[in-house]
Amino acid sequence: MVEDKFEAIEKTKDLNKVFEALKVLDDTKNAKSKVRRRAGKGKMRGRKKKEKKSLLIVTGNNAAVFKAARNLPGVEVCVARNLNTELLAPGAVPGRLTLWSESAIKALEEKQVVKEDE
């Protein structure tokens, strides 16, 4: 879990510094080295590359970190209300490295309270 100030990061190099401090930069570098050209006719249909999934960042609402993370291969950013199983376990393999912001956890708790009231 990281502070909400994390959501305000706008530059990819600043995001890499945070990843280095959290010791998850190696995972993103590993995903970058695993980008490869797709076999078959998918290349002609606009799907030239296959990428390894790396880090999932869950935020409380739309944040500036979306722009910072979109240039990193394998890193995905998701709002807590749009979270689903495919994002948490891509390819049905559980255990994806996930960074949660404080507001994302609060949003999930509020969603849980609403469901219990119904």
C-alpha positions in Angstrom: 0.0 0.0 0.0 1.3 3.4 -0.9 0.1 6.9 0.0 -2.3 8.9 -2.1 0.6 11.3 -3.1 1.6 8.4 -5.3 -1.4 9.0 -7.6 -0.1 12.5 -8.4 3.1 11.3 -10.2 3.0 12.5 -13.8 6.4 11.5 -15.2 7.6 8.0 -16.0 11.1 8.7 -14.6 9.6 9.8 -11.3 7.5 6.6 -11.3 10.7 4.5 -11.9 12.3 6.2 -8.9 9.4 5.2 -6.8 9.5 1.6 -8.1 13.2 1.5 -7.3 12.6 2.7 -3.7 9.9 0.0 -3.4 12.2 -2.6 -5.0 9.8 -3.6 -7.8 11.8 -2.0 -10.6 13.4 -5.4 -11.5 9.9 -6.8 -12.2 9.2 -4.0 -14.7 12.6 -4.4 -16.3 11.9 -8.2 -16.7 8.6 -7.4 -18.4 10.4 -5.0 -20.8 12.9 -7.7 -21.8 10.0 -10.2 -22.5 8.3 -8.1 -25.2 8.4 -10.2 -28.4 6.9 -10.3 -31.9 3.8 -12.3 -32.3 3.7 -15.5 -34.5 1.1 -15.9 -37.2 -1.4 -13.7 -38.9 -2.1 -11.6 -35.8 0.8 -9.3 -36.9 -1.3 -8.3 -40.0 -4.3 -7.6 -37.8 -2.8 -5.0 -35.6 -1.4 -7.2 -32.8 2.3 -7.1 -33.5 3.7 -7.6 -30.0 3.0 -9.9 -27.1 3.9 -8.4 -23.7 4.4 -9.9 -20.3 2.1 -8.6 -17.5 4.1 -7.1 -14.7 2.7 -4.7 -12.1 -0.9 -3.6 -11.4 -1.5 -0.2 -9.8 -4.9 0.3 -8.3 -6.0 3.8 -7.6 -9.1 5.3 -5.9 -10.1 7.5 -8.9 -8.7 8.7 -12.2 -5.2 9.9 -11.4 -2.1 11.4 -13.1 -0.2 8.1 -12.6 -2.2 6.7 -15.6 -0.1 8.9 -17.9 3.2 8.0 -16.2 2.6 4.3 -16.3 1.4 3.9 -19.8 4.9 4.0 -21.3 6.1 1.0 -19.2 5.5 -2.4 -20.8 3.5 -4.8 -18.6 2.4 -2.1 -16.1 -1.3 -1.5 -15.9 -3.3 1.1 -13.9 -6.9 0.5 -12.8 -9.5 2.3 -10.8 -10.7 0.3 -7.8 -14.3 0.3 -9.0 -13.3 -1.2 -12.3 -11.2 -4.0 -10.8 -11.9 -7.5 -12.0 -10.4 -11.0 -11.9 -8.7 -10.8 -15.2 -6.6 -7.8 -14.0 -5.7 -9.5 -10.7 -4.9 -13.0 -12.2 -4.1 -12.6 -15.9 -4.4 -15.9 -17.7 -5.9 -17.5 -14.6 -2.5 -17.4 -12.8 -3.0 -15.9 -9.4 -0.4 -13.8 -7.6 0.1 -10.7 -9.7 2.2 -8.0 -8.0 -0.2 -5.2 -7.1 0.3 -1.7 -5.7 -2.7 -0.3 -3.8 -3.2 3.3 -2.9 -4.9 4.3 0.3 -7.9 5.7 -1.5 -8.3 2.5 -3.5 -8.6 0.5 -0.3 -11.1 3.0 1.1 -13.2 2.7 -2.1 -13.2 -1.1 -1.8 -14.3 -0.9 1.8 -17.2 1.5 0.9 -18.2 -0.8 -1.9 -18.3 -3.7 0.6 -20.4 -1.8 3.1 -22.9 -0.9 0.4 -23.2 -4.6 -0.6 -23.7 -5.7 3.0 -26.5 -3.1 3.4 -28.4 -4.5 0.4 
